[in-house]
Amino acid sequence: MKNTAIIIPSRLNAKRFPRKPLAEINNIPMIVHVLNRAKETKLGEVIVATPDSEIFNVVNKNGGKAVLTKQNHNSGSDRIYEVYLSELKDKVDLIFNLQGDMPNINPQSILKLDKLMRDNNCSIGTLAANLKERNDVKNPNIVKVHVAQPLKNNEFVEAKDFFRTKKDLKNQMIYHHIGIYAFTNNALSKYVKLSRSKLEVERNLEQMRAMENNLPIKVGLSNSVPLGVDTQEDLVKVSKEMQKYEK
């Protein structure tokens, strides 16, 4: 069995930007943009996992599939596991957690991660890109990944650490982490059974739960960096960027 599903966790009560998934970009809610990018891959079933009826209704109104989940989950990956169990169990062997605040993610990046996972027989994988600006390494809004060796096209390299800010960085190989994870069904089941880890809580990075429990995460190189939306300013920026794309 080689079937992939993409699940997009989405909720309204984000602290920095409440109701973010319904914020409109060029008159389309952000969650619908992400849904459409995922569907363009034609990898397999795409589902939005949400505790909020407003998101559920918007997704269904725009031709997507949404599933209502429990309110309280520790991470997006915990939320997608609920949907995996209720909708997909025994039907897929690879599950993607695609974060719902990257409306201009390139579908080719998602396809690349799927290929890397299958070609390398990995349990958990993600993507990263080169940092655009020198000061990005100090920007707490950009999640970074430290890898064991330089990222090259079509290679999968093990992650050594994920962080927002870090002191005393020297010549480590640091890249801009992109918010997408691929899990085998077995790896996802293992991950959600683990307690929240110390660094997961301190850094607010769910991938640290895997790292601190010796579940290796492999990293592939993405040739594009989707603009994550954490603030109103980000929303304006991504709207302008996507207007260029649509022209």
Protein Blocks (a to p, Z undefined) as FASTA:
>chain_A
ZZddddddddfkbfklghklmpceehiafklmmmmmmmmnonmccddddfbfklmmmmmm
nopacddddfbdfbfklmmmmmmmmmmgokacbdcdddfklfkbcfklmmmmmmmmmmno
pabdcdddddfbfklmmmmkbccdddfbdcdehiacddfbdcfbdghiakbccddddddd
dddfklmmmmmmpccdfklmmnopaklmmmmnopacdddddfbdcdddfbfklmmmmmmm
mmmmmZZ
